[in-house]
């Protein structure tokens, strides 16, 4: 499978004093550009960060955790400092472990904000330089390769994703894989053993830098090998063994290096279940290729109205290539189609573009229902977690190389023709220039978390904080990092066994309601018991309210709930829950799903109910069951103080309605022998695995 192409420079393999100087100059230019486009954060690198929303706060928490865990000899891959009681598994999250590890000294001595900004700036810088190196494999022109790096490293995709997703903008490994792949498929100067070793190291580094990119690299790599094989069918039998040996060595090495991390991911704690992101939302809309998004300089009110109708969100609208570059790619393909490099790139660009469009074609924000390539395998295990729109990263990488071939070839033309060709290329660059200045958020940390907290909160205490850290909110996590991880909390904006965010509970819902509306709903003894059950289940010792929306209403409610006044320190309100053991409460965990047309909840496969100082009555119902065969549920109750265990079984059908009483200080498991999916019966889009209905009837 050896591609027969014209010989060109070979990136790092072409080592001369002049080439080293050129590469250093290009490296420096990319650094300057990266600093300029993220200006003015460089002037406030320890007090402001690049990006918007809560995602940067999530990444800063991960960066801090890795540094903290290394310093205190904890496991850097698992943390029980957020999302109590299960904690968080960093291997299931976008945790940039490798970058966090490398920057841990910076994090320790200069702060997590500095490290985060370095990661974002380095994402542009290193990705662009890696693309420049990879392109030197394809063209014998430093200028053309420089522009290829520019197109990739500062593409609309990279600009949009850098607002809060550095795990997919630290994207220097994909170009290095192309650099290596060129040697394996074309020149074969590195050798089998060295190539396999480099491949294994790159794959391992990608795993602990951004696992999402590793999965997408494998997908694009498979298609790349398939295209290369089809273009060289005559030489396939003769040369495939070289490629296979490199792949076997690389795969084996990467597996050996990765096995401890994969063990924690798939066999460790806090493993999520289900699909983490919807498949048919974060895709590239057909119009996105020619309509600039909100982060391009040439956007207008009209273009903003168009892209705002796309599915997903602004950070995922990174498919804009622009008409000039699209025409250059088409022209290069048709003009030099006999060149196998061009043919290879053209087919791979087309495949990747179609993959990025997701399982079904989207046009102007509307799903047409027309199935696309991603629908064939996008629902496979692990691949189901990928966002198809993020495959545009590879479209820009491959397109940059294709445009470099265009630049390299037009440099041989007559001056008038060359001038027009360069002018058209310049228009292409202008079309994708980002809008500046870059959004920057100031970091606001109450002084309590940096100065006073150690005098009021014992180390490693479980603390509930308002504003709550959950989907779209990471303020409390930032306060925790500022305290040098002094406390733990049940909240967290991260993926864990519950899916995304903390255990759902009535307590958090009431706090959310108060923050939104500035008042609290009526609280009866049953509601109060469920709220106290949440606090007891998570062993909360302190509740803190900091500056937040409707904070005075939250403070008033907590005064009422706890029947005591808080201590106020540096603008922070603190309640110590020293009599929590005496309170009555209960808490429900497991596969509990809300329904909205009745005051009952669905059980999935299993739920657990823990009672504290109170007995509760639970109704089990088979109403709305669509299955003809009854569902058997087993109920196993353990009274903690008496160590008594009882077990009951019931067949539940559409007519079943039973009331059960669970004693005080007990732990009960309700387990269904099977589940059913509503969408299979009434095609309502509800794909949850459900069993029977339940609700708390009252407390005794």
MIBA-382264 format. One line per 2 residues: their letters; for each residue x, y, z of C-alpha. Coordinates in pm, 1 decimal. Layout:
A) X/Y/Z ~ ...
This chain:
XX) 0.0/0.0/0.0 ~ 283.3/235.3/-82.7
XX) 165.1/554.3/-249.7 ~ 376.4/653.1/-548.5
XX) 410.7/1032.2/-540.6 ~ 670.7/1290.0/-621.2
XX) 942.0/1337.1/-360.6 ~ 919.0/1650.1/-145.9
XX) 1058.0/1775.7/183.7 ~ 999.7/1549.8/480.7
XX) 925.7/1778.6/775.9 ~ 1155.9/1697.9/1064.5
XX) 1341.9/1443.5/853.1 ~ 1493.3/1725.1/645.3
XX) 1736.7/1852.3/911.2 ~ 1978.4/2124.1/803.6
XX) 2084.2/2443.1/976.5 ~ 1872.0/2650.3/737.4
XX) 1567.0/2429.7/780.4 ~ 1597.4/2445.1/1159.4
XX) 1616.9/2825.7/1146.8 ~ 1312.5/2840.5/918.4
XX) 1114.7/2615.3/1148.5 ~ 1210.7/2820.9/1453.2
XX) 1100.7/3140.2/1278.2 ~ 766.6/2982.2/1181.4
XX) 724.5/2852.2/1536.8 ~ 782.3/3203.7/1672.3
XX) 542.1/3362.6/1422.4 ~ 264.3/3124.2/1524.1
XX) 333.0/3208.2/1889.1 ~ 298.0/3580.6/1817.3
XX) -24.5/3528.3/1621.8 ~ -167.2/3315.3/1905.5
XX) -94.7/3587.0/2159.6 ~ -238.8/3858.4/1934.5
XX) -571.3/3686.2/1869.0 ~ -621.4/3611.4/2240.1
XX) -528.9/3965.3/2344.2 ~ -581.8/4117.8/2600.2
XX) -562.1/3808.0/2822.6 ~ -181.5/3818.4/2810.6
XX) -198.5/4141.2/3015.7 ~ -412.8/3973.3/3283.7
XX) -300.5/3613.8/3250.3 ~ -352.8/3528.5/3619.0
XX) -680.9/3715.3/3674.3 ~ -880.1/3660.0/3352.9
XX) -928.4/3365.8/3123.2 ~ -1003.6/3308.1/2755.9
XX) -1354.2/3196.1/2664.1 ~ -1711.8/3213.9/2786.8
XX) -1957.4/3013.1/2993.9 ~ -1887.9/2745.6/3253.7
XX) -1675.2/2511.1/3042.0 ~ -1347.9/2697.0/3113.6
XX) -1424.0/2667.1/3487.0 ~ -1467.1/2292.5/3446.1
XX) -1127.3/2261.6/3273.7 ~ -959.0/2476.2/3536.4
XX) -1095.7/2245.1/3804.2 ~ -943.5/1943.0/3625.7
XX) -610.3/2122.6/3587.5 ~ -608.5/2205.6/3958.2
XX) -709.1/1853.3/4060.7 ~ -419.6/1694.4/3872.3
XX) -171.4/1930.0/4040.7 ~ -333.5/1884.1/4383.5
XX) -347.1/1504.4/4353.3 ~ 20.4/1483.2/4256.6
XX) 121.0/1705.2/4547.0 ~ -86.5/1505.7/4797.1
XX) -19.4/1160.9/4644.1 ~ -384.2/1107.0/4547.4
XX) -508.2/927.5/4237.8 ~ -513.2/1195.3/3964.1
XX) -766.6/997.0/3760.5 ~ -1039.9/981.7/4026.4
XX) -1161.0/1250.1/4263.5 ~ -1413.7/1255.5/4545.7
XX) -1388.0/1630.2/4595.7 ~ -1693.8/1697.1/4378.2
XX) -2011.1/1503.0/4296.5 ~ -2029.1/1321.8/4628.7
XX) -2063.8/1043.1/4716.3 ~ -1945.9/870.2/4396.7
XX) -1702.6/1137.8/4283.5 ~ -1577.0/1190.2/3930.6
XX) -1372.0/974.2/3694.7 ~ -1143.3/1202.6/3493.2
XX) -1106.5/942.9/3218.4 ~ -1474.7/990.6/3132.0
XX) -1431.7/1366.1/3126.9 ~ -1253.3/1621.1/2911.5
XX) -973.1/1649.3/3163.0 ~ -658.0/1719.8/2950.4
XX) -457.4/1508.9/3196.3 ~ -126.5/1526.2/3009.1
XX) -130.9/1904.0/2974.1 ~ -239.9/1941.6/3337.5
XX) 48.1/1719.9/3449.4 ~ 307.6/1911.0/3246.8
XX) 179.0/2245.2/3376.0 ~ 138.5/2135.6/3740.0
XX) 437.7/2346.6/3857.4 ~ 282.4/2651.5/3686.0
XX) -51.3/2571.1/3850.5 ~ 111.5/2537.9/4191.9
XX) 310.6/2860.2/4189.4 ~ 118.6/3088.3/3952.3
XX) -238.5/2959.3/3967.7 ~ -478.8/2752.7/3764.2
XX) -592.5/3049.1/3553.4 ~ -240.0/3094.4/3416.2
XX) -219.8/2725.5/3324.7 ~ -557.2/2733.7/3151.6
XX) -462.9/3037.0/2942.8 ~ -135.2/2872.1/2844.5
XX) -326.6/2563.0/2729.5 ~ -565.9/2766.3/2513.3
XX) -287.6/2975.2/2357.1 ~ -74.7/2665.0/2302.7
XX) -365.5/2494.9/2129.1 ~ -352.1/2747.7/1845.4
XX) 25.7/2770.0/1845.9 ~ 125.8/2402.5/1855.7
XX) -157.5/2288.1/1627.6 ~ -59.7/2537.3/1358.5
XX) 307.4/2442.2/1379.7 ~ 231.2/2069.0/1365.6
XX) 19.0/2125.1/1052.9 ~ 308.1/2320.2/899.5
XX) 542.3/2026.6/965.0 ~ 291.7/1776.0/823.7
XX) 235.8/1983.7/508.9 ~ 609.3/1985.3/434.3
XX) 559.4/1617.7/353.7 ~ 329.8/1712.6/65.8
XX) 480.4/2032.0/-79.5 ~ 833.0/2162.5/-128.2
XX) 744.2/2510.8/-7.6 ~ 782.6/2668.3/335.4
XX) 545.3/2949.4/240.9 ~ 268.3/2714.2/131.6
XX) 320.7/2497.8/441.6 ~ 308.3/2807.7/662.9
XX) -31.3/2903.5/523.4 ~ -152.8/2545.7/568.8
XX) -65.7/2571.1/937.9 ~ -237.9/2908.8/953.3
XX) -559.2/2772.2/801.8 ~ -564.5/2474.5/1040.1
XX) -442.9/2631.5/1362.6 ~ -667.6/2939.3/1341.0
XX) -960.6/2790.0/1151.6 ~ -1321.7/2880.1/1238.8
XX) -1340.3/2539.0/1406.4 ~ -1044.7/2613.4/1635.1
XX) -1168.3/2964.2/1712.4 ~ -1517.2/2843.8/1807.5
XX) -1399.1/2546.2/2014.8 ~ -1135.6/2746.8/2201.2
XX) -1409.2/2933.1/2386.2 ~ -1418.0/2643.7/2632.0
XX) -1305.3/2312.5/2479.4 ~ -925.0/2293.1/2493.2
XX) -936.9/1911.7/2478.6 ~ -1022.5/1943.3/2108.0
XX) -806.8/2248.2/2032.2 ~ -483.4/2103.6/2167.7
XX) -487.8/1937.7/1828.9 ~ -122.0/1898.7/1733.8
XX) -131.3/1517.9/1728.8 ~ -359.0/1478.5/1420.9
XX) -103.5/1659.1/1196.2 ~ 178.5/1453.1/1346.8
XX) -14.4/1136.8/1261.4 ~ -40.4/1260.0/902.0
XX) 333.9/1333.0/907.0 ~ 396.6/977.5/1025.7
XX) 137.5/827.7/792.6 ~ 308.5/985.3/492.3
XX) 631.3/811.7/585.6 ~ 458.2/477.2/637.0
XX) 261.9/494.6/312.0 ~ 510.6/678.2/89.0
XX) 875.6/730.4/181.7 ~ 935.9/466.1/451.4
XX) 1258.0/623.5/573.7 ~ 1189.4/595.2/947.2
XX) 1153.4/217.3/950.7 ~ 896.1/-22.2/1091.2
XX) 1009.6/-31.5/1455.0 ~ 1059.3/344.0/1491.9
XX) 735.6/422.3/1308.3 ~ 541.5/180.1/1527.9
XX) 699.8/325.7/1840.9 ~ 618.2/683.0/1738.8
XX) 261.6/577.9/1656.2 ~ 216.6/408.5/1994.3
XX) 348.5/710.5/2184.5 ~ 128.9/952.5/1987.2
XX) -184.2/745.0/2047.8 ~ -108.6/715.1/2418.2
XX) -44.8/1088.4/2451.2 ~ -370.4/1159.0/2271.8
XX) -559.2/933.1/2513.1 ~ -453.8/1137.8/2814.8
XX) -471.0/1469.3/2632.5 ~ -813.6/1437.2/2472.7
XX) -973.9/1096.6/2427.2 ~ -1240.6/1234.1/2196.1
XX) -972.8/1323.9/1942.0 ~ -822.0/975.8/1976.9
XX) -1152.5/817.1/1876.8 ~ -1197.4/1052.2/1581.7
XX) -833.9/999.8/1474.3 ~ -897.5/626.1/1459.4
XX) -1209.7/677.8/1246.6 ~ -1037.9/912.9/1000.7
XX) -728.5/689.9/1002.2 ~ -934.6/387.8/897.4
XX) -1087.0/581.0/608.8 ~ -743.3/717.1/512.9
XX) -599.9/364.9/491.4 ~ -901.6/251.9/290.2
XX) -862.4/537.8/41.9 ~ -486.7/477.9/11.7
XX) -550.6/109.4/-50.0 ~ -811.8/177.1/-318.7
XX) -581.6/421.7/-495.1 ~ -302.1/163.2/-498.5
XX) -483.4/-164.0/-553.0 ~ -204.1/-302.6/-772.1
XX) 55.6/-267.1/-496.1 ~ -173.4/-364.6/-210.4
XX) -59.3/-725.9/-169.2 ~ 304.9/-634.7/-208.9
XX) 317.5/-357.2/48.1 ~ 40.7/-413.0/302.3
XX) 268.2/-609.9/540.5 ~ 479.1/-298.9/611.8
XX) 172.1/-99.7/713.6 ~ 27.7/-386.3/918.2
XX) 351.9/-431.5/1113.2 ~ 366.4/-59.9/1198.7
XX) 3.9/-67.6/1310.2 ~ 53.9/-377.4/1524.4
XX) 359.6/-231.8/1699.2 ~ 187.8/103.3/1753.6
XX) -134.2/-50.9/1879.3 ~ 45.4/-288.7/2115.0
XX) 266.7/-15.9/2260.1 ~ -19.5/228.3/2304.8
XX) -227.9/-41.1/2476.1 ~ 52.8/-125.4/2719.6
XX) 102.9/242.8/2803.8 ~ -270.3/311.7/2821.4
XX) -384.8/4.7/3015.9 ~ -373.7/164.7/3365.6
XX) -578.8/458.3/3238.3 ~ -825.3/237.1/3051.6
XX) -859.9/16.9/3359.4 ~ -968.4/318.8/3564.8
XX) -1201.0/435.0/3289.6 ~ -1390.7/111.9/3228.6
XX) -1351.9/-68.4/3561.3 ~ -1310.4/225.6/3797.8
XX) -1571.4/426.9/3990.1 ~ -1819.0/689.6/3868.4
XX) -1866.2/533.6/3526.3 ~ -2155.5/697.0/3338.8
XX) -2424.3/507.4/3151.8 ~ -2617.7/596.9/2840.6
XX) -2528.2/839.6/2562.6 ~ -2349.4/1148.5/2693.9
XX) -2450.0/1379.9/2408.9 ~ -2732.0/1363.8/2150.3
XX) -2619.7/1233.7/1809.5 ~ -2824.1/1447.4/1573.4
XX) -2771.3/1790.2/1730.2 ~ -2402.5/1884.8/1725.8
XX) -2354.0/1840.5/1352.0 ~ -2238.3/2056.4/1061.4
XX) -2530.4/2221.3/888.2 ~ -2518.9/2228.1/506.8
XX) -2521.5/2609.0/510.7 ~ -2246.8/2633.3/770.9
XX) -1981.7/2569.5/503.7 ~ -2060.6/2903.1/334.8
XX) -2227.1/3111.2/609.6 ~ -1986.3/3266.0/864.8
XX) -2055.2/3206.2/1231.1 ~ -2058.9/3455.6/1518.1
XX) -1680.1/3440.6/1561.8 ~ -1582.3/3552.2/1207.3
XX) -1493.9/3909.8/1119.5 ~ -1720.8/3911.2/811.7
XX) -2036.8/3813.6/998.6 ~ -2346.2/4025.8/947.5
XX) -2688.9/4043.0/1108.2 ~ -2819.5/3829.8/823.2
XX) -2558.0/3557.4/868.1 ~ -2609.7/3561.9/1245.1
XX) -2983.0/3510.2/1196.7 ~ -2909.6/3210.4/975.0
XX) -2655.3/3035.3/1200.1 ~ -2860.6/3100.3/1512.8
XX) -3113.7/2858.4/1367.6 ~ -2860.7/2575.0/1345.9
XX) -2887.9/2293.5/1599.7 ~ -2629.9/2281.6/1877.9
XX) -2463.1/2597.7/2001.8 ~ -2220.8/2864.7/1882.8
XX) -1906.1/2676.2/1987.9 ~ -2010.9/2388.3/1760.5
XX) -2082.0/2601.5/1452.6 ~ -1725.3/2563.7/1328.3
XX) -1788.0/2434.2/977.9 ~ -1738.1/2762.3/793.6
XX) -1482.1/2724.0/512.5 ~ -1588.6/3014.0/294.6
XX) -1664.6/3025.3/-77.1 ~ -1310.0/3122.4/-191.3
XX) -1141.7/2828.5/-16.5 ~ -1413.8/2589.6/-132.7
XX) -1349.6/2700.0/-490.8 ~ -972.6/2663.4/-444.9
XX) -1017.9/2307.6/-315.1 ~ -1245.0/2220.2/-608.0
XX) -1008.3/2381.8/-858.5 ~ -702.2/2205.2/-714.2
XX) -883.6/1872.9/-724.3 ~ -987.8/1908.6/-1089.1
XX) -663.8/2070.8/-1210.0 ~ -420.3/1822.7/-1052.5
XX) -645.8/1521.3/-1012.7 ~ -386.3/1287.5/-1165.1
XX) -157.2/1358.2/-868.7 ~ -228.5/1082.2/-617.0
XX) -168.2/1319.6/-327.0 ~ -445.2/1545.4/-454.5
XX) -674.8/1252.6/-525.4 ~ -612.2/1107.1/-178.8
XX) -679.9/1439.9/-6.2 ~ -990.5/1509.5/-214.9
XX) -1155.7/1178.2/-132.2 ~ -1067.4/1205.6/236.0
XX) -1195.0/1564.1/258.5 ~ -1523.6/1458.2/101.1
XX) -1562.8/1163.8/339.1 ~ -1481.6/1375.7/644.8
XX) -1719.7/1653.7/537.8 ~ -2004.5/1403.8/507.3
XX) -1916.1/1243.9/842.1 ~ -1919.5/1584.7/1013.1
XX) -2276.9/1638.6/896.8 ~ -2395.6/1369.0/1136.1
XX) -2646.3/1087.3/1089.6 ~ -2902.6/1297.5/900.1
XX) -2868.3/1594.7/666.9 ~ -2934.4/1934.7/825.8
XX) -3020.2/2233.6/606.2 ~ -3074.2/2575.3/763.0
XX) -3138.6/2422.9/1103.5 ~ -3391.0/2167.6/979.5
XX) -3335.4/1792.8/985.0 ~ -3429.4/1651.7/646.5
XX) -3439.5/1287.5/755.3 ~ -3197.2/1197.5/477.7
XX) -2952.5/943.0/627.2 ~ -2581.0/1008.9/590.1
XX) -2262.8/808.3/643.2 ~ -2249.9/867.3/1019.8
XX) -2582.6/685.0/1062.8 ~ -2410.1/357.2/971.8
XX) -2178.9/343.0/1273.3 ~ -2232.1/654.0/1486.6
XX) -2443.3/459.9/1735.0 ~ -2176.3/196.6/1800.2
XX) -2038.3/168.4/2157.5 ~ -1800.3/455.1/2243.9
XX) -1850.7/619.0/1902.0 ~ -2198.8/718.2/2018.7
XX) -2035.8/972.2/2250.1 ~ -1862.3/1158.7/1966.2
XX) -1997.6/1485.7/1829.0 ~ -1989.5/1455.4/1447.6
XX) -1951.5/1830.2/1393.4 ~ -1609.5/1822.0/1558.9
XX) -1474.9/1615.5/1269.7 ~ -1443.3/1950.4/1091.0
XX) -1101.9/1964.6/1259.3 ~ -979.1/1713.1/1001.0
XX) -1154.3/1892.2/715.9 ~ -948.7/2204.2/792.0
XX) -630.2/2001.8/833.8 ~ -672.7/1825.0/500.1
XX) -801.1/2139.3/328.1 ~ -498.3/2333.9/450.3
XX) -270.2/2077.4/286.3 ~ -476.7/2087.6/-34.2
XX) -457.1/2468.2/-43.3 ~ -80.3/2443.9/16.5
XX) -57.1/2228.3/-296.1 ~ -248.8/2501.4/-480.6
XX) -8.2/2771.3/-356.9 ~ 295.1/2560.7/-440.1
XX) 174.4/2497.3/-794.7 ~ 67.2/2854.0/-876.0
XX) 411.1/2981.6/-772.1 ~ 539.8/2831.5/-1098.2
XX) 302.0/3036.2/-1314.6 ~ 353.9/3364.8/-1499.1
XX) 334.1/3681.9/-1291.9 ~ -18.2/3796.3/-1395.2
XX) -164.3/3451.2/-1341.0 ~ 25.7/3412.9/-1017.5
XX) -98.4/3751.7/-894.2 ~ -462.9/3663.5/-957.2
XX) -425.5/3324.5/-792.0 ~ -262.6/3475.8/-482.9
XX) -529.0/3745.6/-472.9 ~ -803.3/3483.6/-468.0
XX) -619.1/3297.0/-191.2 ~ -595.5/3620.9/6.9
XX) -972.2/3659.9/-20.8 ~ -1003.3/3309.3/121.5
XX) -794.7/3405.2/423.4 ~ -994.4/3723.8/479.4
XX) -1317.9/3525.1/475.3 ~ -1209.0/3317.1/776.8
XX) -1037.1/3590.9/981.3 ~ -1174.2/3575.6/1338.8
XX) -1353.9/3863.0/1505.3 ~ -1136.4/4036.3/1763.4
XX) -1090.2/4108.1/2048.5 ~ -1127.4/3759.9/2191.0
XX) -1382.7/3721.5/2474.6 ~ -1213.4/3728.3/2813.9
XX) -1376.5/3665.5/3153.0 ~ -1247.5/3815.1/3477.2
XX) -1200.1/3577.7/3770.1 ~ -1386.8/3685.5/4082.8
XX) -1301.6/3486.4/4395.6 ~ -1443.6/3595.7/4734.7
XX) -1156.1/3650.7/4976.8 ~ -1315.5/3402.2/5217.1
XX) -1197.8/3109.6/5002.0 ~ -838.5/3227.8/4987.6
XX) -798.3/3371.1/5338.5 ~ -1060.9/3289.1/5601.7
XX) -1199.4/2949.1/5512.6 ~ -943.7/2753.8/5716.1
XX) -1063.9/2924.0/6034.5 ~ -1431.2/2836.4/5983.7
XX) -1443.2/2510.9/5785.7 ~ -1236.0/2204.6/5887.1
XX) -1028.4/2055.2/5606.4 ~ -1202.9/1787.2/5393.8
XX) -1547.9/1886.8/5523.6 ~ -1844.2/1814.3/5298.0
XX) -1987.5/2152.3/5201.8 ~ -2292.4/2247.6/4997.6
XX) -2240.3/2578.0/4814.9 ~ -2479.7/2820.4/4652.1
XX) -2449.2/2898.6/4361.5 ~ -2459.0/2528.7/4283.9
XX) -2209.8/2384.8/4038.7 ~ -2399.2/2183.8/3780.2
XX) -2468.4/2194.8/3405.5 ~ -2370.5/2541.2/3285.9
XX) -2249.6/2664.4/3626.5 ~ -1899.4/2621.5/3768.8
XX) -1856.0/2911.9/4010.7 ~ -1834.6/2697.4/4325.2
XX) -1573.4/2476.6/4157.0 ~ -1360.1/2785.5/4095.6
XX) -1398.2/2881.5/4461.2 ~ -1289.8/2531.8/4556.9
XX) -973.2/2554.2/4343.2 ~ -895.1/2893.7/4500.1
XX) -911.8/2731.3/4845.7 ~ -652.9/2473.3/4734.8
XX) -921.9/2202.2/4746.1 ~ -983.8/2262.9/5116.4
XX) -1332.9/2108.8/5113.0 ~ -1547.4/1855.6/4924.4
XX) -1894.2/1906.7/4781.5 ~ -2184.1/1706.6/4634.4
XX) -2213.7/1941.1/4339.8 ~ -2009.7/1950.6/4022.6
XX) -2028.2/2040.8/3655.8 ~ -1883.6/1714.3/3522.6
XX) -1975.8/1368.9/3393.3 ~ -2023.5/1096.8/3654.0
XX) -2245.8/797.0/3726.3 ~ -2554.7/1021.2/3724.1
XX) -2477.2/1135.6/3372.1 ~ -2390.4/1503.9/3378.0
XX) -2399.4/1677.1/3713.7 ~ -2495.8/1595.1/4072.7
XX) -2752.7/1351.8/4208.2 ~ -3097.4/1494.4/4125.3
XX) -3275.6/1590.9/4445.6 ~ -3560.7/1800.2/4577.0
XX) -3312.6/2008.3/4778.5 ~ -3122.2/2123.2/4469.7
XX) -3447.7/2181.6/4278.6 ~ -3580.1/2407.3/4553.5
XX) -3254.9/2605.6/4562.9 ~ -3269.6/2641.0/4183.0
XX) -3628.8/2761.6/4206.6 ~ -3540.6/3025.1/4466.6
XX) -3244.1/3149.7/4262.3 ~ -3465.2/3179.7/3954.9
XX) -3777.4/3336.8/4106.3 ~ -3657.6/3498.9/4429.5
XX) -3904.2/3312.8/4654.0 ~ -3941.5/2963.1/4790.4
XX) -4237.0/2726.6/4751.4 ~ -4447.1/2594.4/5044.1
XX) -4252.0/2337.8/5246.3 ~ -4446.0/2054.4/5409.1
XX) -4294.2/1786.5/5641.7 ~ -4252.2/1542.4/5350.8
XX) -4056.9/1795.0/5142.8 ~ -3848.3/1892.7/5445.0
XX) -3770.2/1524.6/5511.0 ~ -3653.1/1471.7/5153.4
XX) -3434.6/1782.3/5171.7 ~ -3276.9/1673.7/5499.7
XX) -3231.5/1326.3/5352.3 ~ -3017.6/1476.1/5074.2
XX) -2796.3/1655.7/5326.4 ~ -2762.7/1346.4/5546.4
XX) -2695.5/1111.9/5251.7 ~ -2406.4/1333.2/5141.0
XX) -2281.9/1392.7/5498.8 ~ -2301.4/1768.8/5456.1
XX) -2149.3/1952.4/5752.0 ~ -2175.6/2310.3/5624.9
XX) -2391.2/2506.1/5383.4 ~ -2244.6/2820.3/5228.2
XX) -2409.3/3097.6/5026.1 ~ -2189.1/3334.5/4829.9
XX) -2267.8/3618.0/4589.9 ~ -2529.2/3487.6/4346.1
XX) -2864.6/3565.6/4190.2 ~ -3138.4/3619.6/4454.0
XX) -2892.9/3527.5/4727.3 ~ -3098.3/3703.6/4997.3
XX) -3398.8/3486.2/4914.9 ~ -3178.9/3175.8/4940.5
XX) -3044.1/3294.6/5276.3 ~ -3398.0/3356.7/5404.7
XX) -3503.8/3004.7/5303.3 ~ -3203.0/2839.3/5467.7
XX) -3268.5/3040.7/5785.3 ~ -3618.0/2891.9/5785.2
XX) -3506.5/2537.0/5700.9 ~ -3226.6/2516.9/5955.7
XX) -3402.6/2736.3/6213.8 ~ -3081.1/2924.1/6284.9
XX) -2892.5/3231.1/6168.0 ~ -2576.6/3195.2/5959.9
XX) -2232.5/3325.6/6039.1 ~ -2127.1/3594.6/5792.1
XX) -1757.3/3622.3/5698.4 ~ -1622.1/3838.5/5415.3
XX) -1962.7/3846.4/5243.9 ~ -2010.6/3468.2/5274.3
XX) -2297.3/3313.0/5477.6 ~ -2220.0/2988.4/5663.0
XX) -2450.5/2740.2/5838.1 ~ -2297.3/2464.6/6047.0
XX) -2526.9/2159.9/6050.4 ~ -2437.3/2031.4/6394.9
XX) -2775.9/1868.5/6471.0 ~ -2827.6/1693.8/6137.0
XX) -2818.2/1344.6/6292.7 ~ -3140.2/1418.2/6480.8
XX) -3337.9/1519.0/6173.2 ~ -3586.6/1295.2/5992.5
XX) -3522.5/1239.0/5623.5 ~ -3500.6/1005.8/5325.0
XX) -3312.2/1001.4/4997.8 ~ -3359.6/820.7/4666.8
XX) -3077.0/723.8/4430.9 ~ -3049.1/505.4/4121.4
XX) -3248.3/500.5/3796.7 ~ -3515.8/752.4/3884.2
XX) -3681.8/941.3/3598.9 ~ -3926.1/1227.2/3626.7
XX) -4252.7/1236.5/3435.2 ~ -4442.5/1557.6/3381.7
XX) -4806.1/1458.0/3351.5 ~ -4843.7/1306.2/3697.1
XX) -4685.0/1324.4/4043.0 ~ -4505.8/993.9/4004.3
XX) -4161.9/894.5/3883.1 ~ -4039.3/609.7/3667.0
XX) -3798.2/349.2/3794.8 ~ -3540.4/225.1/3547.4
XX) -3372.7/-100.7/3641.3 ~ -3317.4/-13.8/4008.9
XX) -3352.9/253.8/4275.9 ~ -3231.3/270.7/4636.4
XX) -3417.2/442.4/4920.0 ~ -3240.8/534.2/5244.3
XX) -3445.7/648.7/5546.1 ~ -3321.3/843.7/5849.2
XX) -3525.8/857.6/6172.9 ~ -3854.5/824.1/5981.0
XX) -4065.1/557.9/5809.1 ~ -4199.5/627.8/5459.4
XX) -4488.1/493.1/5253.1 ~ -4413.5/418.5/4887.7
XX) -4669.3/355.9/4613.9 ~ -4577.0/117.0/4329.3
XX) -4794.5/137.7/4018.2 ~ -4810.2/-32.4/3679.2
XX) -5021.5/239.8/3520.3 ~ -4902.2/342.0/3170.4
XX) -4713.3/13.5/3125.6 ~ -4719.0/-72.1/2756.2
XX) -4588.3/-426.6/2792.7 ~ -4830.4/-719.6/2808.5
XX) -4602.9/-930.7/3027.5 ~ -4592.4/-822.2/3396.1
XX) -4267.4/-687.0/3536.2 ~ -4137.7/-859.8/3847.7
XX) -3986.1/-633.1/4108.5 ~ -3785.9/-750.0/4407.9
XX) -3774.2/-531.3/4718.6 ~ -3491.3/-595.6/4963.2
XX) -3489.6/-392.6/5286.0 ~ -3215.2/-383.8/5547.5
XX) -3277.7/-218.0/5885.6 ~ -2937.8/-76.4/5970.8
XX) -2964.5/-69.5/6350.7 ~ -3127.7/-413.3/6382.2
XX) -2937.2/-574.9/6094.4 ~ -3266.4/-730.2/5980.0
XX) -3308.7/-810.2/5609.6 ~ -3646.1/-871.7/5442.9
XX) -3722.4/-946.8/5078.9 ~ -4049.6/-927.6/4882.8
XX) -4145.6/-987.9/4519.7 ~ -4436.5/-850.0/4317.0
XX) -4560.5/-894.4/3960.6 ~ -4661.0/-551.6/3834.5
XX) -4905.5/-504.6/3545.0 ~ -5128.4/-219.9/3430.7
XX) -5374.3/-269.2/3718.8 ~ -5118.9/-289.5/4000.2
XX) -5126.5/-31.2/4280.2 ~ -4958.4/-125.7/4607.2
XX) -4846.6/72.1/4912.1 ~ -4531.3/-36.1/5096.2
XX) -4385.8/95.2/5421.9 ~ -4010.7/114.0/5475.7
XX) -3895.1/145.9/5839.5 ~ -3677.0/420.4/5987.7
XX) -3299.2/396.2/5940.7 ~ -3323.3/143.5/5661.5
XX) -3180.6/86.7/5315.5 ~ -3410.4/-56.1/5045.4
XX) -3332.8/-174.2/4693.7 ~ -3616.6/-192.2/4440.3
XX) -3501.2/-394.2/4138.7 ~ -3698.7/-473.7/3821.1
XX) -3630.1/-796.5/3636.1 ~ -3648.1/-616.7/3302.5
XX) -3712.6/-277.4/3143.4 ~ -3897.4/-150.6/2837.4
XX) -3848.8/144.8/2600.2 ~ -4157.9/361.1/2526.7
XX) -4035.9/452.1/2178.2 ~ -4059.2/87.3/2071.7
XX) -4431.5/85.5/2144.9 ~ -4569.6/433.9/2071.4
XX) -4277.1/593.9/1879.7 ~ -4270.4/907.4/2091.0
XX) -3891.8/948.6/2088.1 ~ -3859.2/837.5/2453.6
XX) -3572.3/586.2/2448.1 ~ -3528.7/550.9/2823.6
XX) -3520.5/205.5/2981.9 ~ -3819.3/210.9/3219.3
XX) -3995.1/-41.4/3441.3 ~ -4268.0/73.2/3687.7
XX) -4393.8/393.9/3849.1 ~ -4347.2/496.5/4211.6
XX) -4399.5/788.5/4444.3 ~ -4357.4/871.7/4812.1
XX) -4705.9/868.0/4964.7 ~ -4606.3/1005.3/5302.6
XX) -4387.8/980.5/5610.5 ~ -4461.7/835.3/5954.2
